[in-house]
Amino acid sequence: MLTFTVNFNSIINLNDEQFYQLCRANPDVKFERNATGEIIIMSPTGGETGSFNSEINADFVIWNRQTKLGKVFDSSTCFKLPNGAIRSPDVAWIKQSRWDALTTEEKEKFPPIAPDFVLELMSPTDSLKETRKKMQEYIENCVKLGWLINRKNRRVEIYRQGKAVELLESPTELSGEDVLPGFVLNLQFIWD
């Protein structure tokens, strides 16, 4: 996925509503906004990455339907993090009680909440350095568990609150630990 960062701050500082309207007016473009207000424009994913994203998201949806512990979101959902950044992870999950604490209006737009869990699946054109920065930003903004899956290098980086990043080489599965109780993501199809 190709990304471009544009800094309009010397001309205009888009507030949350204006940024939301920009996204709504351009539904074919994926936008994020970093903590300094710069707009990040991302190209759509390719077929391979889109298929893997869909497969992974399906596993989360099935687990969540069985456990009824929270809400699962796909890559088209943006969240406003406590630092002001507006990000859209490939998969996100929020504990039900935290989701229920939001107002109807907050749920309809870009929810002002950091997910409990995020997953980023790198596209072949993603920058590892930038994706790592994004993962670190999630953790610094109260995300409890994050997985960065790098198909190209057959590696997974696990991000946790208050702990060093754990690097796994070609793992066959990942555990949701205490954040996603009972969830296990089988990774065999990713590496094959």
C-alpha positions as protocol buffer text, in pm:
chain_id: "A"
residue {
  index: 1
  type: MET
  ca { x: 0 y: 0 z: 0 }
}
residue {
  index: 2
  type: LEU
  ca { x: 143 y: 335 z: -98 }
}
residue {
  index: 3
  type: THR
  ca { x: 104 y: 619 z: 148 }
}
residue {
  index: 4
  type: PHE
  ca { x: 149 y: 993 z: 121 }
}
residue {
  index: 5
  type: THR
  ca { x: 161 y: 1236 z: 411 }
}
residue {
  index: 6
  type: VAL
  ca { x: 33 y: 1586 z: 344 }
}
residue {
  index: 7
  type: ASN
  ca { x: 77 y: 1877 z: 584 }
}
residue {
  index: 8
  type: PHE
  ca { x: -195 y: 2140 z: 544 }
}
residue {
  index: 9
  type: ASN
  ca { x: -131 y: 2286 z: 891 }
}
residue {
  index: 10
  type: SER
  ca { x: 11 y: 2614 z: 760 }
}
residue {
  index: 11
  type: ILE
  ca { x: -310 y: 2665 z: 560 }
}
residue {
  index: 12
  type: ILE
  ca { x: -582 y: 2497 z: 765 }
}
residue {
  index: 13
  type: ASN
  ca { x: -612 y: 2280 z: 1073 }
}
residue {
  index: 14
  type: LEU
  ca { x: -898 y: 2043 z: 1010 }
}
residue {
  index: 15
  type: ASN
  ca { x: -1104 y: 1978 z: 1321 }
}
residue {
  index: 16
  type: ASP
  ca { x: -1250 y: 1632 z: 1381 }
}
residue {
  index: 17
  type: GLU
  ca { x: -1580 y: 1713 z: 1208 }
}
residue {
  index: 18
  type: GLN
  ca { x: -1404 y: 1857 z: 901 }
}
residue {
  index: 19
  type: PHE
  ca { x: -1177 y: 1554 z: 880 }
}
residue {
  index: 20
  type: TYR
  ca { x: -1481 y: 1325 z: 908 }
}
residue {
  index: 21
  type: GLN
  ca { x: -1653 y: 1518 z: 628 }
}
residue {
  index: 22
  type: LEU
  ca { x: -1338 y: 1496 z: 412 }
}
residue {
  index: 23
  type: CYS
  ca { x: -1343 y: 1118 z: 453 }
}
residue {
  index: 24
  type: ARG
  ca { x: -1717 y: 1097 z: 379 }
}
residue {
  index: 25
  type: ALA
  ca { x: -1682 y: 1314 z: 67 }
}
residue {
  index: 26
  type: ASN
  ca { x: -1405 y: 1087 z: -67 }
}
residue {
  index: 27
  type: PRO
  ca { x: -1521 y: 732 z: 8 }
}
residue {
  index: 28
  type: ASP
  ca { x: -1278 y: 575 z: -241 }
}
residue {
  index: 29
  type: VAL
  ca { x: -976 y: 717 z: -58 }
}
residue {
  index: 30
  type: LYS
  ca { x: -845 y: 585 z: 273 }
}
residue {
  index: 31
  type: PHE
  ca { x: -734 y: 863 z: 507 }
}
residue {
  index: 32
  type: GLU
  ca { x: -570 y: 871 z: 849 }
}
residue {
  index: 33
  type: ARG
  ca { x: -452 y: 1170 z: 1049 }
}
residue {
  index: 34
  type: ASN
  ca { x: -146 y: 1166 z: 1273 }
}
residue {
  index: 35
  type: ALA
  ca { x: -115 y: 1337 z: 1612 }
}
residue {
  index: 36
  type: THR
  ca { x: 31 y: 1654 z: 1455 }
}
residue {
  index: 37
  type: GLY
  ca { x: -267 y: 1689 z: 1218 }
}
residue {
  index: 38
  type: GLU
  ca { x: -94 y: 1575 z: 899 }
}
residue {
  index: 39
  type: ILE
  ca { x: -322 y: 1386 z: 660 }
}
residue {
  index: 40
  type: ILE
  ca { x: -207 y: 1040 z: 551 }
}
residue {
  index: 41
  type: ILE
  ca { x: -348 y: 924 z: 219 }
}
residue {
  index: 42
  type: MET
  ca { x: -328 y: 550 z: 150 }
}
residue {
  index: 43
  type: SER
  ca { x: -389 y: 356 z: -166 }
}
residue {
  index: 44
  type: PRO
  ca { x: -625 y: 59 z: -155 }
}
residue {
  index: 45
  type: THR
  ca { x: -470 y: -278 z: -74 }
}
residue {
  index: 46
  type: GLY
  ca { x: -393 y: -525 z: -350 }
}
residue {
  index: 47
  type: GLY
  ca { x: -579 y: -849 z: -400 }
}
residue {
  index: 48
  type: GLU
  ca { x: -348 y: -1072 z: -194 }
}
residue {
  index: 49
  type: THR
  ca { x: -340 y: -843 z: 109 }
}
residue {
  index: 50
  type: GLY
  ca { x: -713 y: -778 z: 86 }
}
residue {
  index: 51
  type: SER
  ca { x: -785 y: -1151 z: 82 }
}
residue {
  index: 52
  type: PHE
  ca { x: -560 y: -1217 z: 382 }
}
residue {
  index: 53
  type: ASN
  ca { x: -718 y: -925 z: 570 }
}
residue {
  index: 54
  type: SER
  ca { x: -1062 y: -1068 z: 502 }
}
residue {
  index: 55
  type: GLU
  ca { x: -964 y: -1418 z: 619 }
}
residue {
  index: 56
  type: ILE
  ca { x: -808 y: -1286 z: 938 }
}
residue {
  index: 57
  type: ASN
  ca { x: -1104 y: -1059 z: 1014 }
}
residue {
  index: 58
  type: ALA
  ca { x: -1342 y: -1353 z: 967 }
}
residue {
  index: 59
  type: ASP
  ca { x: -1164 y: -1548 z: 1242 }
}
residue {
  index: 60
  type: PHE
  ca { x: -1210 y: -1255 z: 1481 }
}
residue {
  index: 61
  type: VAL
  ca { x: -1578 y: -1217 z: 1389 }
}
residue {
  index: 62
  type: ILE
  ca { x: -1649 y: -1589 z: 1443 }
}
residue {
  index: 63
  type: TRP
  ca { x: -1472 y: -1588 z: 1781 }
}
residue {
  index: 64
  type: ASN
  ca { x: -1652 y: -1269 z: 1887 }
}
residue {
  index: 65
  type: ARG
  ca { x: -1994 y: -1402 z: 1784 }
}
residue {
  index: 66
  type: GLN
  ca { x: -1933 y: -1706 z: 2003 }
}
residue {
  index: 67
  type: THR
  ca { x: -1797 y: -1518 z: 2306 }
}
residue {
  index: 68
  type: LYS
  ca { x: -2001 y: -1196 z: 2277 }
}
residue {
  index: 69
  type: LEU
  ca { x: -1720 y: -1013 z: 2459 }
}
residue {
  index: 70
  type: GLY
  ca { x: -1694 y: -704 z: 2242 }
}
residue {
  index: 71
  type: LYS
  ca { x: -1698 y: -550 z: 1896 }
}
residue {
  index: 72
  type: VAL
  ca { x: -1476 y: -634 z: 1596 }
}
residue {
  index: 73
  type: PHE
  ca { x: -1389 y: -372 z: 1333 }
}
residue {
  index: 74
  type: ASP
  ca { x: -1231 y: -394 z: 990 }
}
residue {
  index: 75
  type: SER
  ca { x: -980 y: -165 z: 821 }
}
residue {
  index: 76
  type: SER
  ca { x: -1246 y: 81 z: 708 }
}
residue {
  index: 77
  type: THR
  ca { x: -1307 y: 199 z: 1068 }
}
residue {
  index: 78
  type: CYS
  ca { x: -1115 y: 498 z: 1203 }
}
residue {
  index: 79
  type: PHE
  ca { x: -1061 y: 554 z: 1575 }
}
residue {
  index: 80
  type: LYS
  ca { x: -966 y: 883 z: 1738 }
}
residue {
  index: 81
  type: LEU
  ca { x: -682 y: 802 z: 1977 }
}
residue {
  index: 82
  type: PRO
  ca { x: -617 y: 1001 z: 2297 }
}
residue {
  index: 83
  type: ASN
  ca { x: -321 y: 1182 z: 2130 }
}
residue {
  index: 84
  type: GLY
  ca { x: -558 y: 1316 z: 1860 }
}
residue {
  index: 85
  type: ALA
  ca { x: -444 y: 1082 z: 1581 }
}
residue {
  index: 86
  type: ILE
  ca { x: -717 y: 915 z: 1377 }
}
residue {
  index: 87
  type: ARG
  ca { x: -610 y: 563 z: 1278 }
}
residue {
  index: 88
  type: SER
  ca { x: -765 y: 262 z: 1107 }
}
residue {
  index: 89
  type: PRO
  ca { x: -597 y: -69 z: 1193 }
}
residue {
  index: 90
  type: ASP
  ca { x: -660 y: -371 z: 969 }
}
residue {
  index: 91
  type: VAL
  ca { x: -842 y: -542 z: 1257 }
}
residue {
  index: 92
  type: ALA
  ca { x: -951 y: -386 z: 1585 }
}
residue {
  index: 93
  type: TRP
  ca { x: -1143 y: -514 z: 1883 }
}
residue {
  index: 94
  type: ILE
  ca { x: -1302 y: -328 z: 2175 }
}
residue {
  index: 95
  type: LYS
  ca { x: -1437 y: -481 z: 2495 }
}
residue {
  index: 96
  type: GLN
  ca { x: -1817 y: -454 z: 2503 }
}
residue {
  index: 97
  type: SER
  ca { x: -1839 y: -247 z: 2824 }
}
residue {
  index: 98
  type: ARG
  ca { x: -1599 y: 13 z: 2683 }
}
residue {
  index: 99
  type: TRP
  ca { x: -1794 y: 28 z: 2355 }
}
residue {
  index: 100
  type: ASP
  ca { x: -2124 y: 61 z: 2542 }
}
residue {
  index: 101
  type: ALA
  ca { x: -1986 y: 364 z: 2733 }
}
residue {
  index: 102
  type: LEU
  ca { x: -1973 y: 565 z: 2408 }
}
residue {
  index: 103
  type: THR
  ca { x: -2266 y: 778 z: 2296 }
}
residue {
  index: 104
  type: THR
  ca { x: -2460 y: 691 z: 1981 }
}
residue {
  index: 105
  type: GLU
  ca { x: -2301 y: 987 z: 1802 }
}
residue {
  index: 106
  type: GLU
  ca { x: -1950 y: 877 z: 1906 }
}
residue {
  index: 107
  type: LYS
  ca { x: -2019 y: 529 z: 1770 }
}
residue {
  index: 108
  type: GLU
  ca { x: -2149 y: 666 z: 1437 }
}
residue {
  index: 109
  type: LYS
  ca { x: -1846 y: 881 z: 1349 }
}
residue {
  index: 110
  type: PHE
  ca { x: -1483 y: 808 z: 1437 }
}
residue {
  index: 111
  type: PRO
  ca { x: -1513 y: 662 z: 1786 }
}
residue {
  index: 112
  type: PRO
  ca { x: -1297 y: 853 z: 2037 }
}
residue {
  index: 113
  type: ILE
  ca { x: -1152 y: 538 z: 2187 }
}
residue {
  index: 114
  type: ALA
  ca { x: -836 y: 331 z: 2157 }
}
residue {
  index: 115
  type: PRO
  ca { x: -919 y: -30 z: 2075 }
}
residue {
  index: 116
  type: ASP
  ca { x: -815 y: -296 z: 2326 }
}
residue {
  index: 117
  type: PHE
  ca { x: -653 y: -492 z: 2041 }
}
residue {
  index: 118
  type: VAL
  ca { x: -518 y: -399 z: 1698 }
}
residue {
  index: 119
  type: LEU
  ca { x: -367 y: -595 z: 1411 }
}
residue {
  index: 120
  type: GLU
  ca { x: -171 y: -458 z: 1118 }
}
residue {
  index: 121
  type: LEU
  ca { x: -99 y: -686 z: 822 }
}
residue {
  index: 122
  type: MET
  ca { x: 181 y: -535 z: 617 }
}
residue {
  index: 123
  type: SER
  ca { x: 128 y: -492 z: 244 }
}
residue {
  index: 124
  type: PRO
  ca { x: 432 y: -549 z: 19 }
}
residue {
  index: 125
  type: THR
  ca { x: 478 y: -172 z: -23 }
}
residue {
  index: 126
  type: ASP
  ca { x: 432 y: -77 z: 346 }
}
residue {
  index: 127
  type: SER
  ca { x: 729 y: 73 z: 526 }
}
residue {
  index: 128
  type: LEU
  ca { x: 832 y: -143 z: 823 }
}
residue {
  index: 129
  type: LYS
  ca { x: 969 y: 163 z: 1001 }
}
residue {
  index: 130
  type: GLU
  ca { x: 643 y: 357 z: 965 }
}
residue {
  index: 131
  type: THR
  ca { x: 426 y: 59 z: 1057 }
}
residue {
  index: 132
  type: ARG
  ca { x: 634 y: 1 z: 1371 }
}
residue {
  index: 133
  type: LYS
  ca { x: 588 y: 367 z: 1464 }
}
residue {
  index: 134
  type: LYS
  ca { x: 215 y: 325 z: 1418 }
}
residue {
  index: 135
  type: MET
  ca { x: 213 y: 13 z: 1640 }
}
residue {
  index: 136
  type: GLN
  ca { x: 408 y: 199 z: 1909 }
}
residue {
  index: 137
  type: GLU
  ca { x: 158 y: 485 z: 1886 }
}
residue {
  index: 138
  type: TYR
  ca { x: -127 y: 240 z: 1948 }
}
residue {
  index: 139
  type: ILE
  ca { x: 42 y: 106 z: 2262 }
}
residue {
  index: 140
  type: GLU
  ca { x: 122 y: 459 z: 2387 }
}
residue {
  index: 141
  type: ASN
  ca { x: -248 y: 537 z: 2346 }
}
residue {
  index: 142
  type: CYS
  ca { x: -383 y: 257 z: 2567 }
}
residue {
  index: 143
  type: VAL
  ca { x: -411 y: -33 z: 2320 }
}
residue {
  index: 144
  type: LYS
  ca { x: -340 y: -341 z: 2533 }
}
residue {
  index: 145
  type: LEU
  ca { x: -225 y: -586 z: 2265 }
}
residue {
  index: 146
  type: GLY
  ca { x: -111 y: -540 z: 1906 }
}
residue {
  index: 147
  type: TRP
  ca { x: 10 y: -777 z: 1636 }
}
residue {
  index: 148
  type: LEU
  ca { x: 217 y: -665 z: 1339 }
}
residue {
  index: 149
  type: ILE
  ca { x: 221 y: -943 z: 1080 }
}
residue {
  index: 150
  type: ASN
  ca { x: 493 y: -921 z: 815 }
}
residue {
  index: 151
  type: ARG
  ca { x: 424 y: -1187 z: 551 }
}
residue {
  index: 152
  type: LYS
  ca { x: 730 y: -1097 z: 345 }
}
residue {
  index: 153
  type: ASN
  ca { x: 973 y: -1172 z: 631 }
}
residue {
  index: 154
  type: ARG
  ca { x: 753 y: -1438 z: 796 }
}
residue {
  index: 155
  type: ARG
  ca { x: 764 y: -1247 z: 1124 }
}
residue {
  index: 156
  type: VAL
  ca { x: 517 y: -1130 z: 1382 }
}
residue {
  index: 157
  type: GLU
  ca { x: 585 y: -851 z: 1629 }
}
residue {
  index: 158
  type: ILE
  ca { x: 374 y: -854 z: 1945 }
}
residue {
  index: 159
  type: TYR
  ca { x: 319 y: -523 z: 2122 }
}
residue {
  index: 160
  type: ARG
  ca { x: 197 y: -516 z: 2483 }
}
residue {
  index: 161
  type: GLN
  ca { x: 146 y: -247 z: 2745 }
}
residue {
  index: 162
  type: GLY
  ca { x: 462 y: -192 z: 2950 }
}
residue {
  index: 163
  type: LYS
  ca { x: 666 y: -466 z: 2780 }
}
residue {
  index: 164
  type: ALA
  ca { x: 933 y: -490 z: 2512 }
}
residue {
  index: 165
  type: VAL
  ca { x: 821 y: -589 z: 2163 }
}
residue {
  index: 166
  type: GLU
  ca { x: 834 y: -965 z: 2114 }
}
residue {
  index: 167
  type: LEU
  ca { x: 953 y: -1091 z: 1774 }
}
residue {
  index: 168
  type: LEU
  ca { x: 837 y: -1432 z: 1650 }
}
residue {
  index: 169
  type: GLU
  ca { x: 978 y: -1610 z: 1344 }
}
residue {
  index: 170
  type: SER
  ca { x: 716 y: -1798 z: 1136 }
}
residue {
  index: 171
  type: PRO
  ca { x: 478 y: -1871 z: 1426 }
}
residue {
  index: 172
  type: THR
  ca { x: 202 y: -2121 z: 1349 }
}
residue {
  index: 173
  type: GLU
  ca { x: -48 y: -1945 z: 1576 }
}
residue {
  index: 174
  type: LEU
  ca { x: -99 y: -1644 z: 1799 }
}
residue {
  index: 175
  type: SER
  ca { x: -283 y: -1635 z: 2130 }
}
residue {
  index: 176
  type: GLY
  ca { x: -515 y: -1352 z: 2224 }
}
residue {
  index: 177
  type: GLU
  ca { x: -383 y: -1384 z: 2580 }
}
residue {
  index: 178
  type: ASP
  ca { x: -599 y: -1219 z: 2846 }
}
residue {
  index: 179
  type: VAL
  ca { x: -711 y: -941 z: 2609 }
}
residue {
  index: 180
  type: LEU
  ca { x: -893 y: -1180 z: 2372 }
}
residue {
  index: 181
  type: PRO
  ca { x: -970 y: -1477 z: 2601 }
}
residue {
  index: 182
  type: GLY
  ca { x: -968 y: -1808 z: 2416 }
}
residue {
  index: 183
  type: PHE
  ca { x: -885 y: -1655 z: 2078 }
}
residue {
  index: 184
  type: VAL
  ca { x: -615 y: -1827 z: 1869 }
}
residue {
  index: 185
  type: LEU
  ca { x: -523 y: -1710 z: 1520 }
}
residue {
  index: 186
  type: ASN
  ca { x: -389 y: -1990 z: 1301 }
}
residue {
  index: 187
  type: LEU
  ca { x: -120 y: -1842 z: 1075 }
}
residue {
  index: 188
  type: GLN
  ca { x: -46 y: -2143 z: 852 }
}
residue {
  index: 189
  type: PHE
  ca { x: -250 y: -1999 z: 563 }
}
residue {
  index: 190
  type: ILE
  ca { x: -52 y: -1673 z: 583 }
}
residue {
  index: 191
  type: TRP
  ca { x: 287 y: -1841 z: 537 }
}
residue {
  index: 192
  type: ASP
  ca { x: 179 y: -2099 z: 273 }
}
